[in-house]
């Protein structure tokens, strides 16, 4: 069987050429980002409409979604390994669209939270399926390149989403139209995937759904030094993102009294992640995932320390926050796709289940860290800066242990268990 130059021998054919394939993966990734970021500017309006008593409580509109997103990954992965990627993708994205409509029609805060939790469960398939489908078709540095390109495309969503949400609010006067847009997006992705995507899971790799199989896969994921170590690193880095998302709206409104600037500054900060993903896609093939991600983790930690010093000094401004966070998120983008690719190096034959286990761990740990950072908001940027600094040193420690102290290795061979 002839294999396109971008794919390894034995890789699956997704039925799409390289660019449309990356675009579809980016849309799947964007589903989750859109479900979070598009409503950031609308949270005060939602809180007022549904009579949410305290400002920190509105963070739960984000948090319960992420919790559902994390929990359900344990289900979607085994289902994708049993029934194939395509039917699970189509069904879950269509369900996401329906639940978005339910959220938009919610009349009470508890009903909205329930719809958001279920919406997160439906969207969880996107995280599992992107990694699984890409791993079905690519491996090693090529997988990291594809993930970086998809990540770069999808980052247009966090750049634009808060502004889109604000425009919808201004144009319609109601936050409910935001969820109607989410519903239309989910339905569109389901339609395109159903019509264009081929099944990428080889028949011989299909596995029955069983607790024993899940336990066996978990033993492999957490029993392997590379898989376990970089799963932890991904969880810590995701925690920084969630801490930022939970806090940034209140920082702009309560600390700097500049809520109108929020969409613009948020877009600039998110844009640096797109730049870093593009840079990563260009250099990872030459330098390798380890060298790039490890250099990024030191940059992330250094800027987090700088932010902590500025915040503690009492000289924090909206521009110091924007500049330092932009740099920090640049390094975050360098770490993300590489950590994920390295975590999958040794478990490619069980990509669906392994991805679900890793995603479950990463999301719940990251959401918990982000919740702690967000709920620690005290009218200053200090809790955010402290959280990022602790996370940075945690990533350095986890990578050092995973690599047995041998950092910046030039190759990408799996580390022995």
SVG drawing of the C-alpha trace seen along z (x, -y; Angstrom):
<svg xmlns="http://www.w3.org/2000/svg" viewBox="-37 -51 58 59">
<polyline fill="none" stroke="black" stroke-width="0.4" points="0.0,0.0 1.4,-3.4 1.5,-5.9 1.4,-9.7 4.8,-11.3 3.3,-12.9 2.2,-9.6 4.0,-6.5 3.7,-3.0 0.5,-1.3 -1.2,-4.7 -4.9,-5.1 -6.3,-7.2 -8.8,-9.7 -10.3,-10.4 -9.2,-14.0 -6.0,-15.7 -3.6,-17.2 -5.1,-20.7 -8.8,-19.7 -7.8,-17.1 -6.0,-19.6 -9.0,-22.0 -11.4,-19.4 -9.2,-18.5 -9.0,-22.2 -12.8,-22.5 -13.1,-19.6 -10.6,-21.3 -12.4,-24.6 -15.7,-23.1 -14.4,-22.9 -12.7,-26.3 -15.7,-28.0 -18.0,-26.5 -15.8,-28.2 -14.4,-31.4 -17.4,-32.8 -19.3,-33.4 -16.6,-35.0 -17.7,-38.5 -21.4,-37.4 -20.9,-36.0 -22.0,-39.2 -25.1,-39.3 -25.9,-35.6 -25.4,-36.2 -27.8,-39.1 -30.4,-37.3 -30.4,-34.2 -30.0,-36.0 -26.6,-34.4 -25.8,-35.9 -22.0,-36.3 -19.4,-37.0 -17.2,-34.0 -20.2,-31.7 -20.5,-32.5 -17.2,-30.7 -19.2,-27.5 -20.7,-28.0 -17.2,-27.3 -16.2,-24.8 -19.1,-22.4 -18.6,-22.2 -14.9,-21.3 -15.8,-18.7 -18.2,-17.0 -15.6,-17.3 -13.0,-15.5 -15.2,-12.7 -16.7,-11.6 -13.3,-11.0 -13.2,-7.7 -16.3,-6.7 -15.7,-8.1 -12.2,-6.6 -13.2,-2.9 -16.3,-3.5 -14.1,-4.9 -11.8,-1.9 -14.8,0.5 -17.1,-1.1 -14.7,-3.3 -13.9,-7.0 -16.4,-8.2 -19.8,-7.1 -18.7,-8.4 -17.6,-11.7 -20.9,-12.3 -23.1,-11.3 -21.3,-13.3 -21.0,-16.5 -24.7,-16.3 -25.5,-15.8 -23.3,-18.8 -25.5,-20.9 -28.7,-19.8 -27.5,-20.4 -26.3,-23.9 -29.9,-24.7 -31.1,-23.4 -28.6,-25.6 -29.7,-28.6 -33.3,-28.0 -32.5,-27.5 -34.7,-29.6 -32.8,-28.9 -29.2,-28.7 -29.4,-25.0 -30.8,-24.1 -28.1,-26.0 -25.4,-24.2 -27.0,-20.8 -27.1,-21.6 -23.5,-22.8 -22.3,-19.7 -24.0,-17.5 -22.6,-19.8 -19.2,-19.1 -19.8,-15.4 -20.7,-15.6 -17.8,-17.8 -15.3,-15.5 -15.3,-13.2 -13.6,-15.9 -10.5,-15.8 -10.3,-12.0 -11.1,-11.7 -8.7,-14.4 -5.7,-12.7 -6.9,-9.3 -7.6,-10.1 -4.4,-12.0 -2.5,-9.1 -4.2,-6.7 -2.8,-8.6 0.5,-10.1 3.1,-9.4 6.1,-10.9 7.3,-14.3 4.7,-14.3 2.0,-13.9 3.4,-16.8 3.4,-18.9 -0.2,-18.1 -1.3,-18.8 0.6,-22.1 -1.0,-23.1 -4.5,-22.2 -3.8,-24.0 -2.7,-27.1 -5.9,-27.1 -8.1,-26.4 -6.6,-29.3 -8.5,-31.7 -11.4,-30.7 -10.1,-32.0 -8.8,-35.1 -12.2,-35.9 -14.7,-34.2 -15.0,-36.8 -15.4,-39.5 -18.0,-37.4 -19.9,-36.9 -19.8,-40.6 -21.1,-41.4 -23.9,-38.9 -24.8,-40.6 -24.8,-44.0 -26.7,-42.9 -29.4,-40.8 -29.4,-42.0 -29.5,-38.4 -26.8,-35.8 -29.1,-33.0 -28.1,-33.6 -24.6,-32.6 -25.8,-29.1 -27.8,-29.0 -24.6,-29.7 -22.9,-26.9 -25.7,-24.6 -25.3,-25.5 -21.5,-25.0 -21.9,-21.5 -24.4,-20.5 -22.2,-21.7 -19.2,-19.7 -21.3,-16.6 -22.6,-17.0 -19.1,-17.6 -17.6,-14.6 -20.5,-12.4 -20.1,-13.2 -16.3,-13.6 -14.3,-11.7 -13.4,-8.0 -13.1,-5.6 -9.4,-5.7 -9.4,-2.8 -8.0,0.4 -10.4,3.3 -7.7,5.4 -7.3,2.6 -10.9,2.7 -11.2,3.6 -14.2,4.7 -15.6,2.3 -14.8,3.8 -13.7,2.7 -10.8,5.1 -9.6,3.5 -9.9,0.0 -7.9,1.1 -5.3,2.7 -5.0,-0.4 -4.7,-2.6 -1.9,-0.3 0.0,-0.9 -0.6,-4.7 0.4,-5.2 3.0,-2.3 5.1,-3.8 7.4,-6.6 7.0,-8.7 3.2,-8.4 2.6,-9.0 5.2,-11.9 3.9,-13.9 0.3,-13.3 1.1,-15.0 2.9,-17.8 -0.1,-18.3 -2.4,-18.4 -0.3,-21.1 -0.1,-23.3 -3.9,-22.9 -4.4,-24.0 -2.6,-27.3 -5.0,-27.9 -8.1,-27.2 -6.8,-29.5 -6.4,-32.3 -9.8,-31.7 -11.5,-31.6 -9.8,-34.8 -9.3,-37.1 -12.8,-38.4 -12.9,-39.5 -9.4,-40.9 -10.4,-43.2 -13.7,-44.3 -12.7,-44.5 -9.0,-45.2 -8.5,-47.4 -12.2,-48.5 -11.7,-48.0 -14.2,-45.4 -14.6,-46.9 -11.0,-46.2 -11.3,-42.6 -12.1,-41.1 -9.2,-43.0 -6.5,-42.2 -7.7,-38.6 -7.4,-38.2 -3.9,-39.5 -2.9,-37.1 -4.5,-34.2 -2.9,-35.2 0.6,-34.5 -0.4,-30.9 -1.3,-30.7 2.1,-32.2 3.9,-29.7 2.0,-26.8 3.1,-27.9 6.7,-28.3 6.5,-24.9 5.2,-23.3 8.3,-24.7 11.0,-23.8 9.8,-20.6 10.9,-18.4 14.5,-19.8 14.9,-20.0 12.5,-17.4 9.6,-17.6 11.8,-17.3 14.2,-20.1 11.4,-22.5 9.0,-21.8 11.7,-21.8 13.0,-25.2 9.4,-26.4 8.9,-25.3 11.8,-27.3 10.5,-30.4 7.0,-29.8 8.4,-29.6 10.7,-32.6 7.9,-34.9 5.6,-33.5 8.2,-34.6 8.5,-38.0 4.7,-38.4 4.7,-37.4 7.3,-40.0 5.4,-42.7 2.1,-41.7 3.6,-41.7 5.3,-45.0 1.9,-46.7 2.9,-48.1 0.7,-45.8 -1.1,-47.5 -3.4,-46.2 -0.4,-46.4 2.1,-44.6 -0.6,-41.8 -1.1,-41.7 2.5,-41.6 3.6,-39.1 0.6,-36.8 1.1,-37.0 4.7,-35.8 3.7,-33.1 1.0,-31.8 3.5,-31.8 5.5,-29.2 2.3,-27.5 1.5,-26.9 5.0,-25.5 4.5,-23.0 0.9,-21.8 1.1,-19.8 4.6,-18.4 3.6,-17.1 0.5,-15.5 2.5,-13.8 5.2,-12.5 2.5,-11.1 1.2,-9.1 4.6,-7.8 4.3,-4.4 0.6,-3.7 -0.3,-4.2 -1.9,-0.8 -4.6,-1.7 -4.7,-5.4 -8.5,-5.9 -8.5,-4.4 -5.1,-5.8 -6.2,-9.3 -9.3,-9.1 -7.4,-8.1 -4.8,-10.8 -7.5,-13.4 -9.6,-12.4 -6.5,-12.9 -5.3,-16.0 -8.7,-17.7 -9.8,-16.9 -6.4,-17.8 -6.2,-20.9 -9.8,-22.0 -9.2,-21.5 -6.0,-23.6 -7.9,-26.3 -10.8,-26.3 -8.4,-26.8 -6.7,-29.7 -10.1,-31.2 -11.7,-30.9 -8.7,-32.5 -9.3,-35.8 -9.1,-38.5 -9.3,-41.7 -5.6,-41.5 -3.5,-39.5 -1.4,-37.9 -3.3,-34.5 -3.0,-34.2 0.7,-34.9 1.3,-32.5 -0.6,-29.8 1.4,-30.1 4.7,-30.1 3.9,-27.0 2.7,-25.3 5.9,-26.2 8.1,-24.7 5.8,-21.6 6.3,-21.1 10.0,-21.4 10.1,-18.8 7.8,-16.4 9.8,-16.6 13.1,-16.2 11.8,-13.0 10.4,-11.7 13.6,-12.2 15.7,-10.9 17.5,-14.3 18.6,-14.2 17.1,-17.3 17.3,-18.5 17.9,-15.1 18.1,-15.5 16.1,-12.3 12.5,-11.4 12.7,-7.7 10.4,-6.6 12.0,-6.5 12.2,-3.0 9.7,-2.1"/>
</svg>
